[in-house]
Amino acid sequence: MKEGETRAEGTLEEVACRPDGIVIRVKSGERMLRVSAKRLDDVEFITHRDDLRGSVARGPRPPPTDGEAVAVEFLSKRTAH
C-alpha cells in the first residue's frame, strides 16, 4: 500500500459505469463501501486465487462513493476452522 491508502476486506458486489467514471461496491462486514475511479484501467485487479475466471462485469449505477479506487485484490479462500 502507498501512503494515504487504506485497505478494506469484503465481498465485491458490483462494478458500475457512470458518465464520470466507475463505482465499485464492496460489502465489508455490515457496511457497503462505494469507491470510485475515473477509468476501469486506473484500478489494478489482483488475484491470489487460481479458481477465478472471466472478466469483471458492469452493473447499475450506485449512489455517491466513499473514496477513490486504486486496486481490487482477490485473496485466497479461507478454510473453516
PDB file with one MODEL, atoms N, CA, C and O in Angstrom:
MODEL        1
ATOM      1  N   MET A   1       0.830  -1.188   0.000  1.00  0.00           N
ATOM      2  CA  MET A   1       0.000   0.000   0.000  1.00  0.00           C
ATOM      3  C   MET A   1       0.870   1.244   0.000  1.00  0.00           C
ATOM      4  O   MET A   1       1.957   1.269   0.576  1.00  0.00           O
ATOM      5  N   LYS A   2       0.370   2.259  -0.651  1.00  0.00           N
ATOM      6  CA  LYS A   2       1.085   3.530  -0.699  1.00  0.00           C
ATOM      7  C   LYS A   2       0.583   4.447   0.407  1.00  0.00           C
ATOM      8  O   LYS A   2      -0.477   4.213   0.987  1.00  0.00           O
ATOM      9  N   GLU A   3       1.354   5.492   0.692  1.00  0.00           N
ATOM     10  CA  GLU A   3       0.969   6.466   1.702  1.00  0.00           C
ATOM     11  C   GLU A   3      -0.395   7.068   1.357  1.00  0.00           C
ATOM     12  O   GLU A   3      -0.643   7.446   0.212  1.00  0.00           O
ATOM     13  N   GLY A   4      -1.274   7.153   2.357  1.00  0.00           N
ATOM     14  CA  GLY A   4      -2.594   7.722   2.160  1.00  0.00           C
ATOM     15  C   GLY A   4      -3.653   6.719   1.742  1.00  0.00           C
ATOM     16  O   GLY A   4      -4.838   7.055   1.720  1.00  0.00           O
ATOM     17  N   GLU A   5      -3.254   5.481   1.405  1.00  0.00           N
ATOM     18  CA  GLU A   5      -4.216   4.453   1.029  1.00  0.00           C
ATOM     19  C   GLU A   5      -4.678   3.685   2.255  1.00  0.00           C
ATOM     20  O   GLU A   5      -3.945   3.571   3.238  1.00  0.00           O
ATOM     21  N   THR A   6      -5.890   3.162   2.197  1.00  0.00           N
ATOM     22  CA  THR A   6      -6.402   2.291   3.251  1.00  0.00           C
ATOM     23  C   THR A   6      -6.872   1.001   2.606  1.00  0.00           C
ATOM     24  O   THR A   6      -7.125   0.961   1.402  1.00  0.00           O
ATOM     25  N   ARG A   7      -6.990  -0.053   3.400  1.00  0.00           N
ATOM     26  CA  ARG A   7      -7.416  -1.362   2.900  1.00  0.00           C
ATOM     27  C   ARG A   7      -8.673  -1.784   3.640  1.00  0.00           C
ATOM     28  O   ARG A   7      -8.771  -1.632   4.858  1.00  0.00           O
ATOM     29  N   ALA A   8      -9.626  -2.312   2.898  1.00  0.00           N
ATOM     30  CA  ALA A   8     -10.843  -2.868   3.477  1.00  0.00           C
ATOM     31  C   ALA A   8     -11.053  -4.244   2.871  1.00  0.00           C
ATOM     32  O   ALA A   8     -10.884  -4.428   1.665  1.00  0.00           O
ATOM     33  N   GLU A   9     -11.420  -5.209   3.698  1.00  0.00           N
ATOM     34  CA  GLU A   9     -11.674  -6.562   3.208  1.00  0.00           C
ATOM     35  C   GLU A   9     -13.167  -6.776   3.110  1.00  0.00           C
ATOM     36  O   GLU A   9     -13.910  -6.375   4.006  1.00  0.00           O
ATOM     37  N   GLY A  10     -13.622  -7.403   2.035  1.00  0.00           N
ATOM     38  CA  GLY A  10     -15.041  -7.650   1.870  1.00  0.00           C
ATOM     39  C   GLY A  10     -15.315  -8.447   0.609  1.00  0.00           C
ATOM     40  O   GLY A  10     -14.420  -9.064   0.032  1.00  0.00           O
ATOM     41  N   THR A  11     -16.575  -8.418   0.195  1.00  0.00           N
ATOM     42  CA  THR A  11     -17.031  -9.142  -0.984  1.00  0.00           C
ATOM     43  C   THR A  11     -17.378  -8.153  -2.085  1.00  0.00           C
ATOM     44  O   THR A  11     -18.150  -7.220  -1.866  1.00  0.00           O
ATOM     45  N   LEU A  12     -16.808  -8.354  -3.269  1.00  0.00           N
ATOM     46  CA  LEU A  12     -17.105  -7.491  -4.402  1.00  0.00           C
ATOM     47  C   LEU A  12     -18.565  -7.689  -4.789  1.00  0.00           C
ATOM     48  O   LEU A  12     -18.981  -8.801  -5.116  1.00  0.00           O
ATOM     49  N   GLU A  13     -19.342  -6.608  -4.752  1.00  0.00           N
ATOM     50  CA  GLU A  13     -20.767  -6.675  -5.061  1.00  0.00           C
ATOM     51  C   GLU A  13     -21.095  -6.182  -6.463  1.00  0.00           C
ATOM     52  O   GLU A  13     -21.984  -6.727  -7.117  1.00  0.00           O
ATOM     53  N   GLU A  14     -20.379  -5.145  -6.938  1.00  0.00           N
ATOM     54  CA  GLU A  14     -20.753  -4.558  -8.213  1.00  0.00           C
ATOM     55  C   GLU A  14     -19.671  -3.619  -8.723  1.00  0.00           C
ATOM     56  O   GLU A  14     -18.982  -2.958  -7.947  1.00  0.00           O
ATOM     57  N   VAL A  15     -19.538  -3.573 -10.038  1.00  0.00           N
ATOM     58  CA  VAL A  15     -18.738  -2.560 -10.718  1.00  0.00           C
ATOM     59  C   VAL A  15     -19.690  -1.843 -11.654  1.00  0.00           C
ATOM     60  O   VAL A  15     -20.243  -2.458 -12.566  1.00  0.00           O
ATOM     61  N   ALA A  16     -19.888  -0.562 -11.444  1.00  0.00           N
ATOM     62  CA  ALA A  16     -20.860   0.203 -12.231  1.00  0.00           C
ATOM     63  C   ALA A  16     -20.171   1.315 -13.007  1.00  0.00           C
ATOM     64  O   ALA A  16     -19.280   1.993 -12.496  1.00  0.00           O
ATOM     65  N   CYS A  17     -20.602   1.487 -14.251  1.00  0.00           N
ATOM     66  CA  CYS A  17     -20.079   2.568 -15.089  1.00  0.00           C
ATOM     67  C   CYS A  17     -20.997   3.775 -14.976  1.00  0.00           C
ATOM     68  O   CYS A  17     -22.221   3.654 -15.015  1.00  0.00           O
ATOM     69  N   ARG A  18     -20.379   4.942 -14.836  1.00  0.00           N
ATOM     70  CA  ARG A  18     -21.106   6.207 -14.772  1.00  0.00           C
ATOM     71  C   ARG A  18     -20.489   7.142 -15.802  1.00  0.00           C
ATOM     72  O   ARG A  18     -19.379   6.890 -16.271  1.00  0.00           O
ATOM     73  N   PRO A  19     -21.173   8.199 -16.155  1.00  0.00           N
ATOM     74  CA  PRO A  19     -20.599   9.146 -17.120  1.00  0.00           C
ATOM     75  C   PRO A  19     -19.262   9.736 -16.661  1.00  0.00           C
ATOM     76  O   PRO A  19     -18.415  10.077 -17.487  1.00  0.00           O
ATOM     77  N   ASP A  20     -19.075   9.855 -15.341  1.00  0.00           N
ATOM     78  CA  ASP A  20     -17.851  10.458 -14.817  1.00  0.00           C
ATOM     79  C   ASP A  20     -16.829   9.434 -14.328  1.00  0.00           C
ATOM     80  O   ASP A  20     -15.838   9.817 -13.707  1.00  0.00           O
ATOM     81  N   GLY A  21     -17.042   8.133 -14.591  1.00  0.00           N
ATOM     82  CA  GLY A  21     -16.099   7.108 -14.163  1.00  0.00           C
ATOM     83  C   GLY A  21     -16.805   5.835 -13.747  1.00  0.00           C
ATOM     84  O   GLY A  21     -17.919   5.552 -14.187  1.00  0.00           O
ATOM     85  N   ILE A  22     -16.134   5.060 -12.882  1.00  0.00           N
ATOM     86  CA  ILE A  22     -16.710   3.806 -12.400  1.00  0.00           C
ATOM     87  C   ILE A  22     -16.882   3.861 -10.895  1.00  0.00           C
ATOM     88  O   ILE A  22     -16.210   4.633 -10.210  1.00  0.00           O
ATOM     89  N   VAL A  23     -17.796   3.029 -10.380  1.00  0.00           N
ATOM     90  CA  VAL A  23     -18.009   2.876  -8.950  1.00  0.00           C
ATOM     91  C   VAL A  23     -17.929   1.390  -8.631  1.00  0.00           C
ATOM     92  O   VAL A  23     -18.554   0.576  -9.310  1.00  0.00           O
ATOM     93  N   ILE A  24     -17.174   1.033  -7.613  1.00  0.00           N
ATOM     94  CA  ILE A  24     -17.039  -0.350  -7.172  1.00  0.00           C
ATOM     95  C   ILE A  24     -17.686  -0.456  -5.793  1.00  0.00           C
ATOM     96  O   ILE A  24     -17.341   0.289  -4.876  1.00  0.00           O
ATOM     97  N   ARG A  25     -18.636  -1.400  -5.657  1.00  0.00           N
ATOM     98  CA  ARG A  25     -19.294  -1.622  -4.356  1.00  0.00           C
ATOM     99  C   ARG A  25     -18.735  -2.896  -3.736  1.00  0.00           C
ATOM    100  O   ARG A  25     -18.668  -3.942  -4.382  1.00  0.00           O
ATOM    101  N   VAL A  26     -18.332  -2.788  -2.462  1.00  0.00           N
ATOM    102  CA  VAL A  26     -17.781  -3.909  -1.708  1.00  0.00           C
ATOM    103  C   VAL A  26     -18.517  -4.007  -0.381  1.00  0.00           C
ATOM    104  O   VAL A  26     -18.611  -3.022   0.352  1.00  0.00           O
ATOM    105  N   LYS A  27     -19.042  -5.193  -0.064  1.00  0.00           N
ATOM    106  CA  LYS A  27     -19.695  -5.439   1.228  1.00  0.00           C
ATOM    107  C   LYS A  27     -18.604  -5.794   2.221  1.00  0.00           C
ATOM    108  O   LYS A  27     -17.950  -6.829   2.091  1.00  0.00           O
ATOM    109  N   SER A  28     -18.408  -4.935   3.215  1.00  0.00           N
ATOM    110  CA  SER A  28     -17.369  -5.120   4.224  1.00  0.00           C
ATOM    111  C   SER A  28     -18.041  -5.166   5.590  1.00  0.00           C
ATOM    112  O   SER A  28     -18.373  -4.128   6.161  1.00  0.00           O
ATOM    113  N   GLY A  29     -18.238  -6.372   6.109  1.00  0.00           N
ATOM    114  CA  GLY A  29     -18.983  -6.521   7.363  1.00  0.00           C
ATOM    115  C   GLY A  29     -20.415  -6.061   7.156  1.00  0.00           C
ATOM    116  O   GLY A  29     -21.094  -6.532   6.244  1.00  0.00           O
ATOM    117  N   GLU A  30     -20.873  -5.153   7.988  1.00  0.00           N
ATOM    118  CA  GLU A  30     -22.229  -4.606   7.879  1.00  0.00           C
ATOM    119  C   GLU A  30     -22.289  -3.396   6.963  1.00  0.00           C
ATOM    120  O   GLU A  30     -23.372  -2.869   6.709  1.00  0.00           O
ATOM    121  N   ARG A  31     -21.171  -2.957   6.475  1.00  0.00           N
ATOM    122  CA  ARG A  31     -21.097  -1.734   5.677  1.00  0.00           C
ATOM    123  C   ARG A  31     -20.946  -2.022   4.185  1.00  0.00           C
ATOM    124  O   ARG A  31     -20.247  -2.958   3.798  1.00  0.00           O
ATOM    125  N   MET A  32     -21.602  -1.218   3.350  1.00  0.00           N
ATOM    126  CA  MET A  32     -21.427  -1.299   1.903  1.00  0.00           C
ATOM    127  C   MET A  32     -20.515  -0.140   1.497  1.00  0.00           C
ATOM    128  O   MET A  32     -20.912   1.022   1.582  1.00  0.00           O
ATOM    129  N   LEU A  33     -19.309  -0.452   1.061  1.00  0.00           N
ATOM    130  CA  LEU A  33     -18.364   0.576   0.636  1.00  0.00           C
ATOM    131  C   LEU A  33     -18.570   0.869  -0.840  1.00  0.00           C
ATOM    132  O   LEU A  33     -18.839  -0.035  -1.632  1.00  0.00           O
ATOM    133  N   ARG A  34     -18.444   2.126  -1.201  1.00  0.00           N
ATOM    134  CA  ARG A  34     -18.524   2.561  -2.592  1.00  0.00           C
ATOM    135  C   ARG A  34     -17.278   3.390  -2.878  1.00  0.00           C
ATOM    136  O   ARG A  34     -17.087   4.460  -2.301  1.00  0.00           O
ATOM    137  N   VAL A  35     -16.432   2.886  -3.776  1.00  0.00           N
ATOM    138  CA  VAL A  35     -15.214   3.599  -4.151  1.00  0.00           C
ATOM    139  C   VAL A  35     -15.250   3.849  -5.650  1.00  0.00           C
ATOM    140  O   VAL A  35     -15.903   3.116  -6.393  1.00  0.00           O
ATOM    141  N   SER A  36     -14.554   4.878  -6.090  1.00  0.00           N
ATOM    142  CA  SER A  36     -14.651   5.272  -7.496  1.00  0.00           C
ATOM    143  C   SER A  36     -13.284   5.439  -8.133  1.00  0.00           C
ATOM    144  O   SER A  36     -12.265   5.554  -7.452  1.00  0.00           O
ATOM    145  N   ALA A  37     -13.291   5.449  -9.449  1.00  0.00           N
ATOM    146  CA  ALA A  37     -12.098   5.730 -10.250  1.00  0.00           C
ATOM    147  C   ALA A  37     -12.571   6.387 -11.539  1.00  0.00           C
ATOM    148  O   ALA A  37     -13.711   6.191 -11.960  1.00  0.00           O
ATOM    149  N   LYS A  38     -11.707   7.155 -12.156  1.00  0.00           N
ATOM    150  CA  LYS A  38     -12.063   7.826 -13.415  1.00  0.00           C
ATOM    151  C   LYS A  38     -12.257   6.820 -14.549  1.00  0.00           C
ATOM    152  O   LYS A  38     -13.156   6.971 -15.377  1.00  0.00           O
ATOM    153  N   ARG A  39     -11.395   5.777 -14.577  1.00  0.00           N
ATOM    154  CA  ARG A  39     -11.460   4.750 -15.625  1.00  0.00           C
ATOM    155  C   ARG A  39     -11.209   3.380 -15.009  1.00  0.00           C
ATOM    156  O   ARG A  39     -10.507   3.274 -14.003  1.00  0.00           O
ATOM    157  N   LEU A  40     -11.769   2.342 -15.594  1.00  0.00           N
ATOM    158  CA  LEU A  40     -11.530   0.981 -15.127  1.00  0.00           C
ATOM    159  C   LEU A  40     -10.044   0.646 -15.201  1.00  0.00           C
ATOM    160  O   LEU A  40      -9.530  -0.094 -14.363  1.00  0.00           O
ATOM    161  N   ASP A  41      -9.346   1.194 -16.211  1.00  0.00           N
ATOM    162  CA  ASP A  41      -7.907   0.955 -16.355  1.00  0.00           C
ATOM    163  C   ASP A  41      -7.087   1.563 -15.220  1.00  0.00           C
ATOM    164  O   ASP A  41      -5.922   1.207 -15.045  1.00  0.00           O
ATOM    165  N   ASP A  42      -7.675   2.470 -14.451  1.00  0.00           N
ATOM    166  CA  ASP A  42      -6.970   3.082 -13.321  1.00  0.00           C
ATOM    167  C   ASP A  42      -6.958   2.175 -12.096  1.00  0.00           C
ATOM    168  O   ASP A  42      -6.243   2.449 -11.132  1.00  0.00           O
ATOM    169  N   VAL A  43      -7.745   1.094 -12.122  1.00  0.00           N
ATOM    170  CA  VAL A  43      -7.863   0.174 -10.985  1.00  0.00           C
ATOM    171  C   VAL A  43      -7.100  -1.102 -11.304  1.00  0.00           C
ATOM    172  O   VAL A  43      -7.299  -1.706 -12.358  1.00  0.00           O
ATOM    173  N   GLU A  44      -6.236  -1.505 -10.402  1.00  0.00           N
ATOM    174  CA  GLU A  44      -5.479  -2.738 -10.579  1.00  0.00           C
ATOM    175  C   GLU A  44      -6.268  -3.886  -9.952  1.00  0.00           C
ATOM    176  O   GLU A  44      -6.551  -3.860  -8.754  1.00  0.00           O
ATOM    177  N   PHE A  45      -6.622  -4.883 -10.743  1.00  0.00           N
ATOM    178  CA  PHE A  45      -7.310  -6.068 -10.239  1.00  0.00           C
ATOM    179  C   PHE A  45      -6.264  -7.147 -10.004  1.00  0.00           C
ATOM    180  O   PHE A  45      -5.585  -7.570 -10.940  1.00  0.00           O
ATOM    181  N   ILE A  46      -6.131  -7.596  -8.756  1.00  0.00           N
ATOM    182  CA  ILE A  46      -5.089  -8.531  -8.335  1.00  0.00           C
ATOM    183  C   ILE A  46      -5.778  -9.773  -7.785  1.00  0.00           C
ATOM    184  O   ILE A  46      -6.726  -9.657  -7.009  1.00  0.00           O
ATOM    185  N   THR A  47      -5.318 -10.957  -8.174  1.00  0.00           N
ATOM    186  CA  THR A  47      -5.878 -12.180  -7.600  1.00  0.00           C
ATOM    187  C   THR A  47      -4.775 -13.063  -7.036  1.00  0.00           C
ATOM    188  O   THR A  47      -3.685 -13.166  -7.600  1.00  0.00           O
ATOM    189  N   HIS A  48      -5.083 -13.696  -5.913  1.00  0.00           N
ATOM    190  CA  HIS A  48      -4.200 -14.686  -5.297  1.00  0.00           C
ATOM    191  C   HIS A  48      -4.892 -16.047  -5.346  1.00  0.00           C
ATOM    192  O   HIS A  48      -4.551 -16.960  -4.594  1.00  0.00           O
ATOM    193  N   ARG A  49      -5.875 -16.166  -6.250  1.00  0.00           N
ATOM    194  CA  ARG A  49      -6.657 -17.395  -6.389  1.00  0.00           C
ATOM    195  C   ARG A  49      -6.481 -17.944  -7.795  1.00  0.00           C
ATOM    196  O   ARG A  49      -6.292 -17.187  -8.747  1.00  0.00           O
ATOM    197  N   ASP A  50      -6.545 -19.274  -7.921  1.00  0.00           N
ATOM    198  CA  ASP A  50      -6.429 -19.874  -9.248  1.00  0.00           C
ATOM    199  C   ASP A  50      -7.778 -20.358  -9.776  1.00  0.00           C
ATOM    200  O   ASP A  50      -7.839 -20.953 -10.852  1.00  0.00           O
ATOM    201  N   ASP A  51      -8.868 -20.110  -9.031  1.00  0.00           N
ATOM    202  CA  ASP A  51     -10.184 -20.579  -9.446  1.00  0.00           C
ATOM    203  C   ASP A  51     -11.067 -19.463 -10.017  1.00  0.00           C
ATOM    204  O   ASP A  51     -12.245 -19.703 -10.284  1.00  0.00           O
ATOM    205  N   LEU A  52     -10.539 -18.270 -10.210  1.00  0.00           N
ATOM    206  CA  LEU A  52     -11.313 -17.169 -10.787  1.00  0.00           C
ATOM    207  C   LEU A  52     -11.071 -17.112 -12.285  1.00  0.00           C
ATOM    208  O   LEU A  52      -9.929 -17.164 -12.743  1.00  0.00           O
ATOM    209  N   ARG A  53     -12.146 -17.006 -13.038  1.00  0.00           N
ATOM    210  CA  ARG A  53     -12.058 -16.948 -14.489  1.00  0.00           C
ATOM    211  C   ARG A  53     -12.926 -15.815 -15.003  1.00  0.00           C
ATOM    212  O   ARG A  53     -13.841 -15.372 -14.309  1.00  0.00           O
ATOM    213  N   GLY A  54     -12.656 -15.347 -16.198  1.00  0.00           N
ATOM    214  CA  GLY A  54     -13.503 -14.354 -16.841  1.00  0.00           C
ATOM    215  C   GLY A  54     -13.097 -12.939 -16.502  1.00  0.00           C
ATOM    216  O   GLY A  54     -11.983 -12.681 -16.046  1.00  0.00           O
ATOM    217  N   SER A  55     -14.026 -12.026 -16.735  1.00  0.00           N
ATOM    218  CA  SER A  55     -13.757 -10.608 -16.519  1.00  0.00           C
ATOM    219  C   SER A  55     -14.718 -10.037 -15.490  1.00  0.00           C
ATOM    220  O   SER A  55     -15.671 -10.701 -15.082  1.00  0.00           O
ATOM    221  N   VAL A  56     -14.469  -8.825 -15.082  1.00  0.00           N
ATOM    222  CA  VAL A  56     -15.334  -8.130 -14.133  1.00  0.00           C
ATOM    223  C   VAL A  56     -16.485  -7.511 -14.913  1.00  0.00           C
ATOM    224  O   VAL A  56     -16.263  -6.756 -15.860  1.00  0.00           O
ATOM    225  N   ALA A  57     -17.718  -7.832 -14.517  1.00  0.00           N
ATOM    226  CA  ALA A  57     -18.895  -7.331 -15.226  1.00  0.00           C
ATOM    227  C   ALA A  57     -19.361  -6.004 -14.641  1.00  0.00           C
ATOM    228  O   ALA A  57     -19.134  -5.711 -13.468  1.00  0.00           O
ATOM    229  N   ARG A  58     -20.011  -5.217 -15.473  1.00  0.00           N
ATOM    230  CA  ARG A  58     -20.563  -3.931 -15.037  1.00  0.00           C
ATOM    231  C   ARG A  58     -21.998  -4.119 -14.570  1.00  0.00           C
ATOM    232  O   ARG A  58     -22.692  -5.035 -15.010  1.00  0.00           O
ATOM    233  N   GLY A  59     -22.439  -3.228 -13.661  1.00  0.00           N
ATOM    234  CA  GLY A  59     -23.802  -3.297 -13.150  1.00  0.00           C
ATOM    235  C   GLY A  59     -24.435  -1.923 -13.110  1.00  0.00           C
ATOM    236  O   GLY A  59     -23.900  -0.987 -13.704  1.00  0.00           O
ATOM    237  N   PRO A  60     -25.569  -1.772 -12.422  1.00  0.00           N
ATOM    238  CA  PRO A  60     -26.282  -0.494 -12.357  1.00  0.00           C
ATOM    239  C   PRO A  60     -25.493   0.580 -11.612  1.00  0.00           C
ATOM    240  O   PRO A  60     -24.536   0.279 -10.898  1.00  0.00           O
ATOM    241  N   ARG A  61     -25.900   1.821 -11.786  1.00  0.00           N
ATOM    242  CA  ARG A  61     -25.217   2.953 -11.147  1.00  0.00           C
ATOM    243  C   ARG A  61     -25.620   3.078  -9.691  1.00  0.00           C
ATOM    244  O   ARG A  61     -26.804   3.204  -9.381  1.00  0.00           O
ATOM    245  N   PRO A  62     -24.637   3.042  -8.789  1.00  0.00           N
ATOM    246  CA  PRO A  62     -24.928   3.193  -7.360  1.00  0.00           C
ATOM    247  C   PRO A  62     -24.887   4.650  -6.913  1.00  0.00           C
ATOM    248  O   PRO A  62     -24.535   5.528  -7.701  1.00  0.00           O
ATOM    249  N   PRO A  63     -25.246   4.918  -5.646  1.00  0.00           N
ATOM    250  CA  PRO A  63     -25.158   6.280  -5.111  1.00  0.00           C
ATOM    251  C   PRO A  63     -23.709   6.758  -4.971  1.00  0.00           C
ATOM    252  O   PRO A  63     -22.791   6.022  -5.332  1.00  0.00           O
ATOM    253  N   PRO A  64     -23.479   7.981  -4.452  1.00  0.00           N
ATOM    254  CA  PRO A  64     -22.121   8.539  -4.315  1.00  0.00           C
ATOM    255  C   PRO A  64     -21.140   7.607  -3.608  1.00  0.00           C
ATOM    256  O   PRO A  64     -21.549   6.646  -2.956  1.00  0.00           O
ATOM    257  N   THR A  65     -19.848   7.892  -3.738  1.00  0.00           N
ATOM    258  CA  THR A  65     -18.802   6.977  -3.287  1.00  0.00           C
ATOM    259  C   THR A  65     -18.207   7.347  -1.937  1.00  0.00           C
ATOM    260  O   THR A  65     -18.375   8.460  -1.438  1.00  0.00           O
ATOM    261  N   ASP A  66     -17.489   6.350  -1.351  1.00  0.00           N
ATOM    262  CA  ASP A  66     -16.783   6.523  -0.083  1.00  0.00           C
ATOM    263  C   ASP A  66     -15.307   6.824  -0.281  1.00  0.00           C
ATOM    264  O   ASP A  66     -14.617   7.112   0.697  1.00  0.00           O
ATOM    265  N   GLY A  67     -14.799   6.772  -1.487  1.00  0.00           N
ATOM    266  CA  GLY A  67     -13.381   7.007  -1.724  1.00  0.00           C
ATOM    267  C   GLY A  67     -13.013   6.729  -3.160  1.00  0.00           C
ATOM    268  O   GLY A  67     -13.887   6.493  -3.994  1.00  0.00           O
ATOM    269  N   GLU A  68     -11.714   6.755  -3.461  1.00  0.00           N
ATOM    270  CA  GLU A  68     -11.199   6.527  -4.808  1.00  0.00           C
ATOM    271  C   GLU A  68     -10.556   5.153  -4.880  1.00  0.00           C
ATOM    272  O   GLU A  68      -9.727   4.818  -4.034  1.00  0.00           O
ATOM    273  N   ALA A  69     -10.920   4.355  -5.869  1.00  0.00           N
ATOM    274  CA  ALA A  69     -10.384   3.001  -6.025  1.00  0.00           C
ATOM    275  C   ALA A  69      -9.042   3.037  -6.739  1.00  0.00           C
ATOM    276  O   ALA A  69      -8.882   3.743  -7.735  1.00  0.00           O
ATOM    277  N   VAL A  70      -8.075   2.275  -6.229  1.00  0.00           N
ATOM    278  CA  VAL A  70      -6.787   2.136  -6.898  1.00  0.00           C
ATOM    279  C   VAL A  70      -6.451   0.672  -7.154  1.00  0.00           C
ATOM    280  O   VAL A  70      -5.612   0.384  -8.008  1.00  0.00           O
ATOM    281  N   ALA A  71      -7.086  -0.273  -6.432  1.00  0.00           N
ATOM    282  CA  ALA A  71      -6.832  -1.696  -6.646  1.00  0.00           C
ATOM    283  C   ALA A  71      -7.964  -2.517  -6.059  1.00  0.00           C
ATOM    284  O   ALA A  71      -8.619  -2.094  -5.106  1.00  0.00           O
ATOM    285  N   VAL A  72      -8.194  -3.696  -6.631  1.00  0.00           N
ATOM    286  CA  VAL A  72      -9.096  -4.705  -6.079  1.00  0.00           C
ATOM    287  C   VAL A  72      -8.293  -5.984  -6.022  1.00  0.00           C
ATOM    288  O   VAL A  72      -7.759  -6.422  -7.041  1.00  0.00           O
ATOM    289  N   GLU A  73      -8.195  -6.597  -4.843  1.00  0.00           N
ATOM    290  CA  GLU A  73      -7.346  -7.760  -4.638  1.00  0.00           C
ATOM    291  C   GLU A  73      -8.212  -8.940  -4.223  1.00  0.00           C
ATOM    292  O   GLU A  73      -8.985  -8.828  -3.271  1.00  0.00           O
ATOM    293  N   PHE A  74      -8.098 -10.083  -4.927  1.00  0.00           N
ATOM    294  CA  PHE A  74      -8.836 -11.291  -4.598  1.00  0.00           C
ATOM    295  C   PHE A  74      -7.928 -12.185  -3.769  1.00  0.00           C
ATOM    296  O   PHE A  74      -6.913 -12.674  -4.265  1.00  0.00           O
ATOM    297  N   LEU A  75      -8.287 -12.401  -2.504  1.00  0.00           N
ATOM    298  CA  LEU A  75      -7.463 -13.177  -1.584  1.00  0.00           C
ATOM    299  C   LEU A  75      -7.741 -14.662  -1.717  1.00  0.00           C
ATOM    300  O   LEU A  75      -8.768 -15.057  -2.268  1.00  0.00           O
ATOM    301  N   SER A  76      -6.828 -15.489  -1.213  1.00  0.00           N
ATOM    302  CA  SER A  76      -7.018 -16.930  -1.196  1.00  0.00           C
ATOM    303  C   SER A  76      -8.243 -17.265  -0.370  1.00  0.00           C
ATOM    304  O   SER A  76      -8.563 -16.564   0.590  1.00  0.00           O
ATOM    305  N   LYS A  77      -8.933 -18.341  -0.743  1.00  0.00           N
ATOM    306  CA  LYS A  77     -10.087 -18.789   0.033  1.00  0.00           C
ATOM    307  C   LYS A  77      -9.622 -19.188   1.416  1.00  0.00           C
ATOM    308  O   LYS A  77      -8.541 -19.756   1.579  1.00  0.00           O
ATOM    309  N   ARG A  78     -10.438 -18.891   2.410  1.00  0.00           N
ATOM    310  CA  ARG A  78     -10.128 -19.285   3.789  1.00  0.00           C
ATOM    311  C   ARG A  78     -10.863 -20.576   4.110  1.00  0.00           C
ATOM    312  O   ARG A  78     -12.000 -20.772   3.682  1.00  0.00           O
ATOM    313  N   THR A  79     -10.229 -21.439   4.847  1.00  0.00           N
ATOM    314  CA  THR A  79     -10.893 -22.679   5.244  1.00  0.00           C
ATOM    315  C   THR A  79     -11.552 -22.486   6.594  1.00  0.00           C
ATOM    316  O   THR A  79     -11.037 -21.760   7.444  1.00  0.00           O
ATOM    317  N   ALA A  80     -12.707 -23.143   6.795  1.00  0.00           N
ATOM    318  CA  ALA A  80     -13.430 -23.028   8.068  1.00  0.00           C
ATOM    319  C   ALA A  80     -12.684 -23.805   9.135  1.00  0.00           C
ATOM    320  O   ALA A  80     -12.145 -24.882   8.879  1.00  0.00           O
ATOM    321  N   HIS A  81     -12.660 -23.249  10.329  1.00  0.00           N
ATOM    322  CA  HIS A  81     -11.983 -23.902  11.464  1.00  0.00           C
ATOM    323  C   HIS A  81     -12.994 -24.353  12.475  1.00  0.00           C
ATOM    324  O   HIS A  81     -12.627 -24.924  13.503  1.00  0.00           O
TER     325      HIS A  81
ENDMDL
END
